[in-house]
Amino acid sequence: MTSKTYVVVCDPGDEAVAALEQFARAERLEASQVTAVGGFERATVGWFDHMAKDFRRITVEEQCEVLSLIGDVAEDRDGPSLNVHVVLGLSDGTTRGGHLIEGRVFPTLEVVVTENPAELRKVMHPELGNALIDLDRSES
């Protein structure tokens, strides 16, 4: 298998994480890189709190630019699993960033997804509170 590149364009009002998860399931993605540019009318990002084993939510209640969006898709026990981090630019030039939990698109989000000739598997690590790519259970 060779690499395959997809382009996903989200419209105003779309919820980015749900749209990308739906696309990953529809295409049965197993080992992909994700990059994007665009904007959100509002978003929620997260900072992973190791002690709580959960994300601290950071809400951005204003229009913001997606300065950088990078991530991956790997297979977990429930199918394709999306892990995306984002840096958002605010109107005053400051930024917010973290794990993208939710992003309401405005005016667009242009996403490039590159599926690689590999099978990456995520395995839950209860001591960390996260599912991480396990190379011993993956195939390249």
Backbone as a ProteinNet text record, in pm:
[ID]
protein_1_A
[PRIMARY]
MTSKTYVVVCDPGDEAVAALEQFARAERLEASQVTAVGGFERATVGWFDHMAKDFRRITVEEQCEVLSLIGDVAEDRDGPSLNVHVVLGLSDGTTRGGHLIEGRVFPTLEVVVTENPAELRKVMHPELGNALIDLDRSES
[TERTIARY]
84.7	0	89	49.7	121.4	43.9	106.8	38.8	-77.3	-179.4	-294.9	-327.4	-350.6	-379.2	-524.1	-589.9	-728.1	-730.6	-828.4	-853.9	-997.9	-1012.6	-1144.3	-1164.6	-1274.3	-1304.6	-1431.6	-1417.7	-1532.4	-1594.9	-1725.4	-1802.6	-1833.7	-1874.9	-1914.1	-2019.5	-1996.9	-2090.4	-2058.4	-1977.4	-1938.8	-1860.1	-1874.1	-1789.1	-1672.6	-1551.9	-1434.5	-1400.1	-1398.3	-1359	-1457.4	-1585.7	-1687.2	-1674.4	-1651.3	-1638.3	-1516.7	-1404.5	-1283.9	-1296.9	-1361	-1384.3	-1475.3	-1579.2	-1670.3	-1595.1	-1510.9	-1431.8	-1337.7	-1269.5	-1176.3	-1247.9	-1367.5	-1445.5	-1489.6	-1538.1	-1586.9	-1475.5	-1353.8	-1240.9	-1160.1	-1200.1	-1131.7	-982.3	-951.1	-811.6	-746.9	-619.6	-547.7	-414.3	-356.8	-224	-209.4	-267.8	-272.2	-214	-161.2	-122.3	-226.6	-253.4	-354.6	-292.3	-312.1	-273.3	-387.9	-397.7	-507.3	-477.6	-547.8	-553.9	-699	-731.3	-867.7	-902.4	-1025.3	-1069	-1186.9	-1206	-1320	-1392.6	-1523.7	-1598.1	-1585.9	-1560.1	-1530.1	-1469.8	-1398.5	-1331.3	-1308.4	-1282.5	-1238.8	-1116.1	-1008.6	-886.6	-862.6	-772.9	-747.4	-600.4	-568.3	-434.6	-447.2	-366.8	-382.4	-318.6	-401.9	-358.9	-328	-199.8	-156	-216.6	-221.6	-273.9	-422.3	-498.8	-642.9	-674.1	-574.9	-594	-710.1	-715.2	-821.8	-773.2	-845.8	-811.6	-871.9	-790.9	-843.1	-889.3	-1014.1	-1072.1	-1039.5	-997.6	-969.9	-1066.5	-1161.6	-1264.7	-1222.7	-1236.7	-1209.3	-1344.2	-1399.5	-1533.7	-1527	-1437.1	-1428.2	-1374.8	-1397.1	-1344.2	-1192	-1135	-990.2	-940.2	-814	-747.7	-683.6	-694	-620.5	-481.2	-384.8	-248.3	-174.3	-204.8	-143.1	-237.4	-260.5	-337.5	-262.7	-216.7	-145.8	-197.5	-188.6	-232.4	-218.3	-283.1	-277.4	-409.1	-421.8	-531.6	-468.1	-506.6	-461	-579.2	-569.1	-677	-672.8	-790.2	-800	-912.4	-949.5	-1047.3	-1183.4	-1215.1	-1344.6	-1337.4	-1221.1	-1205.2	-1104.4	-1108.9	-1012.9	-1022.9	-907	-900.4	-821.2	-882.2	-823.7	-753.9	-632.1	-558.1	-503.1	-559.5	-524.8	-489.6	-379.3	-339.5	-347.8	-376.1	-401.1	-344.5	-299.9	-264.9	-361.9	-430.4	-531.1	-482.3	-494.4	-457.5	-579.5	-569.9	-680.7	-663.2	-767.5	-768.5	-662.6	-617	-514.6	-372.6	-360.5	-229	-180.9	-257.2	-219.5	-267.7	-224.2	-261.8	-316.2	-389.7	-433.7	-403.3	-369.9	-340.2	-359.4	-362.5	-375.6	-440.7	-488.2	-559.9	-695.1	-729.3	-856.6	-970.4	-1055.6	-1173.1	-1294.1	-1308.4	-1419.2	-1378.9	-1421	-1398.3	-1513.2	-1586.7	-1698.4	-1640.3	-1643.9	-1574.6	-1636.2	-1547.6	-1582.4	-1453.6	-1435.9	-1525.6	-1505.3	-1387.5	-1359.1	-1251.1	-1236.4	-1121.8	-1079.8	-956.2	-903.1	-803.1	-838.2	-763.7	-700.5	-572.2	-502.6	-477.1	-523.9	-507.2	-423.7	-312.2	-225.2	-226.9	-283.1	-288.1	-160.4	-90.8	36.4	19.3	114.4	105.9	150.4	76.3	106.4	-24.7	-20	-134.1	-87	-135.5	-98.3	-211.9	-177.1	-276.1	-251.8	-361	-353.6	-395.9	-329.4	-357.9	-375.3	-479.7	-507.5	-402.1	-352.3	-257.8	-327.3	-390	-466.4	-383.2	-253.9	-169.6	-147.3	-163.8	-150.9	-286.2	-390	-522.5	-542.3	-460.5	-464.2	-438.4	-493.1	-459.7	-348.5	-239	-122.6	-88.9	-22.3	21	119.9	96	182.2	248.8	377	447.8	459.7	456.3	462.3	336.2	226	98.2	63.7	153.8	134	217.6	181.5	256	296.8	420.2	462.8	482.4
-118.4	0	124.4	225.2	351.7	454.1	567.6	676	727.5	774.4	832.8	963.8	1068.8	1199.7	1237.9	1284.7	1332.7	1479.5	1552.6	1689.2	1694.1	1742.9	1757.9	1906.8	1962.2	2103.8	2112.3	2173	2191.6	2328.6	2332.3	2453.7	2529.2	2656.1	2732	2656.6	2651.7	2585.1	2439.8	2376.2	2236.7	2228.3	2118.2	2092.2	2008.2	2060.8	2003.7	1863	1839.6	1708.7	1602.1	1629.2	1532.3	1505.7	1610.5	1593.8	1508.2	1531.6	1453	1309.2	1288.9	1152	1075.9	1141.5	1078.7	1042.3	1132.2	1104.5	986.7	983.6	874.9	740.1	736.3	611.1	570.8	667.5	637.6	583.2	635.1	591.9	479.4	439.4	332.3	359.9	480.3	520.5	447.7	410.4	336.8	399.6	481.6	538.3	667.5	774.7	899.1	1015.7	1111.9	1241.8	1342.7	1441.3	1541.9	1679.8	1768.7	1909.1	1994.4	2117.8	2203.7	2349.9	2435.6	2579	2622.5	2736.2	2787.3	2872.2	2858.6	2937.5	2875.1	2920.3	2877.6	3000.9	2988.2	3096.4	3083.5	2962.2	2934.7	2794.9	2768	2638.3	2604.1	2476.7	2429.1	2342.8	2377.8	2298.7	2243.9	2147	2086.6	2071.6	2082.7	2055.8	1932.4	1828.1	1702	1710.4	1694.2	1696.3	1553.2	1524.1	1387.9	1338.9	1425.4	1383.8	1347.5	1425.9	1400.8	1297.9	1269.4	1179.1	1224.6	1356.2	1415	1550.9	1604	1733.2	1846.9	1949.6	2076.3	2151.7	2190.6	2257	2405.5	2453.5	2594.6	2639.5	2721.7	2766	2896.4	2900.7	3022	3065.4	3171.8	3218.6	3335.3	3328.4	3433.3	3373.5	3445	3400.5	3394	3288.6	3269.5	3202.8	3229.3	3168.1	3036.5	2935.7	2811.6	2833.1	2864.7	2891.6	2762.2	2658.8	2528.5	2422.1	2320.7	2205.4	2083.2	2000.1	1877.7	1763	1643.4	1529.4	1400.7	1297.5	1166.9	1092.9	986.7	892	755	681.1	543.7	460	331.4	239.5	211.9	220.6	171.2	68.6	24	-86	-52	78.4	121.6	171.2	156.3	205.2	317.5	399.1	508.6	607.9	646.5	738.8	862.6	978.9	1105.7	1171.3	1218.9	1294.5	1418.4	1535	1657.9	1767.1	1838	1954.1	2077.5	2191.2	2312.8	2434.2	2532.1	2664	2762.2	2839.2	2934.1	3075.9	3160.3	3301	3385.6	3469.3	3555	3695.4	3776.5	3908.6	4003.4	3981.3	4068.8	4016.8	3910.9	3855.8	3749.8	3722.7	3615.7	3482.1	3375.3	3241.7	3157.3	3056	2949.4	2819.6	2718.3	2592.7	2474.3	2358.4	2233	2128.3	2023.6	1915.8	1971.7	1955.9	2008.9	1920.1	1975.5	1903.4	1935.3	2063.1	2105.7	2233.6	2244.8	2367.4	2389.8	2499.6	2534.1	2617.7	2563.4	2620.7	2753.5	2850.5	2975	3042.1	3076.8	3054.5	2919	2857.2	2727.7	2657.3	2529.9	2454.4	2362.5	2382.4	2305	2205.3	2078.1	1971.5	1880	1848.6	1750.2	1627.7	1514.3	1387.7	1296.1	1249	1157.7	1022.1	923.6	786.1	715.9	656.2	589.9	439	372.2	226.2	155.2	175.1	112.8	92.3	14.7	-2.7	34.1	146.3	189.8	157.5	100.3	61.2	138.3	186.4	253.3	155.5	166.3	81	171.1	142.9	221.9	193.5	301.2	293.4	353.7	269.4	322.1	409.1	376.9	456.1	597.6	616.6	749.1	814.8	731.6	783.4	814.5	752.7	782.7	657.7	657.2	553.9	608.7	533.2	576.9	475	520.5	429.7	330.5	202.7	94.3	31.1	58	7.9	-144.3	-207.4	-354.1	-418.8	-345.8	-397.7	-338.1	-260.6	-195.7	-265.7	-242.7	-298.8	-186.7	-194.2	-90.6	-149
0	0	0	-72.3	-73.3	8.7	32.7	104.2	20.9	89.4	22.6	93.9	16.1	73	45.3	150.4	141.5	180	128.9	172	222.6	345.6	407.9	431.3	381.9	402.2	485.6	603.2	692.3	665.7	670.4	643.7	772.4	760.1	878.8	959.7	1091	1181.3	1208.4	1123.6	1148.9	1278.8	1348.5	1465.3	1415.4	1423	1357.6	1405.5	1535.1	1587.4	1540.1	1549.6	1505.5	1356	1276.8	1131.8	1097.7	1165.4	1137.5	1186.4	1300.2	1348.1	1251.6	1202.5	1106.4	978.5	929.7	810.5	833.7	947.2	978.6	982.9	1040.1	1043.3	903.1	824.3	689.5	600.1	616.4	534.4	598.9	721.1	795.6	810.4	852.2	867.2	984.9	967.3	1071.8	1108.5	1021.1	1047.1	967	1017.3	940.5	1017.3	941.4	995.1	949.4	1034.5	1008.5	1027.8	930.1	943.2	891.5	940.3	894	922.1	847.7	872.2	855.5	914.4	902.6	1021.9	1068.5	1182.4	1253.7	1377.7	1460.1	1510.6	1526.9	1592.4	1743.3	1791.4	1932	1938.8	2045.6	2057	2203.5	2226.4	2356.9	2334.5	2403.9	2399.9	2539.7	2547.8	2677.4	2706.7	2833.4	2885.3	2972.3	2941	3012.8	3150.4	3252	3391.7	3433.5	3448.7	3481.4	3612.8	3712.7	3843.3	3834.5	3762.4	3749.4	3641.4	3553	3439	3350.9	3330.9	3249.3	3198.6	3102.2	3045.5	3127.1	3150.8	3200.7	3077.3	3075.8	2958.8	2958.9	2841.1	2818.7	2709.5	2745.2	2651.7	2585.5	2454.4	2376.8	2319.5	2376.8	2339.5	2242	2144.4	2043.4	1914.1	1806.6	1678.5	1688.3	1632.7	1639.5	1512.7	1482	1366.8	1410.1	1326	1349.3	1291.1	1378.3	1335.3	1304.5	1379.6	1359.5	1413.5	1334.8	1378.9	1326.6	1418.3	1381.2	1466.6	1412.3	1490.1	1413.8	1469.8	1406.9	1425.6	1348.4	1362.2	1373.6	1475.1	1492.4	1538.9	1520.2	1555.6	1705.7	1771.2	1908.3	1912.1	2028.3	2037.2	1977.9	1964.6	1911	1767.2	1700.8	1564.2	1559.1	1452.5	1438.5	1554.9	1606.7	1719.3	1676.9	1691.5	1651	1770.2	1749.5	1850.3	1781.6	1814.1	1743.6	1845.2	1818.2	1897.6	1809.5	1872.3	1795.6	1868.5	1789.6	1841.9	1776.3	1859.4	1811.9	1833.8	1730.7	1740.7	1770.1	1873.3	1913.4	1854.4	1862.3	1798.1	1852.4	1974.6	2032.7	2010.6	1931.8	1901.4	1997.5	2103.6	2195.5	2138.9	2201.7	2155.1	2269.4	2231.9	2321.9	2248.8	2323.4	2256.2	2346.6	2283.9	2356.1	2268.6	2332.6	2265.2	2220.2	2093.4	2044.4	2091.2	2175	2225.5	2138.7	2102.5	2017.2	1945.2	1819.9	1745.2	1648.6	1669.1	1580.2	1466.1	1345.5	1230.4	1185.9	1158.9	1090.7	1045.7	924	811.3	744.8	765.3	704	784.5	761.9	812.3	698.5	651.1	538.9	594.3	584.7	651.6	547.3	566.6	483.7	571.1	524.6	595.7	507.6	560.9	486.8	555	486	536	492.4	587.2	562.1	550.9	484.7	470.2	597.9	703.1	831.6	905.2	1008.9	1097.6	1237.2	1288.8	1422.8	1518.3	1631.7	1731.8	1860.9	1918.8	2048.5	2157.2	2270.3	2385	2506.9	2584.2	2704	2810.8	2870.5	2981.5	3104	3187.6	3301.4	3395.1	3410	3499.6	3447.9	3316	3255.5	3230.7	3218.5	3188.3	3041.5	2954.5	2811.5	2729.1	2608.3	2510.4	2424.1	2411.7	2336.4	2228.5	2120.8	2015.7	2074.9	2049.2	2096.8	1974.3	1954.7	1836.2	1836.5	1953.4	1957.7	1902.8	1903.5	1850.6	1716.2	1660.1	1530.7	1425	1298.9	1187.4	1094	1044.3	949.7	812.3
[MASK]
++++++++++++++++++++++++++++++++++++++++++++++++++++++++++++++++++++++++++++++++++++++++++++++++++++++++++++++++++++++++++++++++++++++++++++

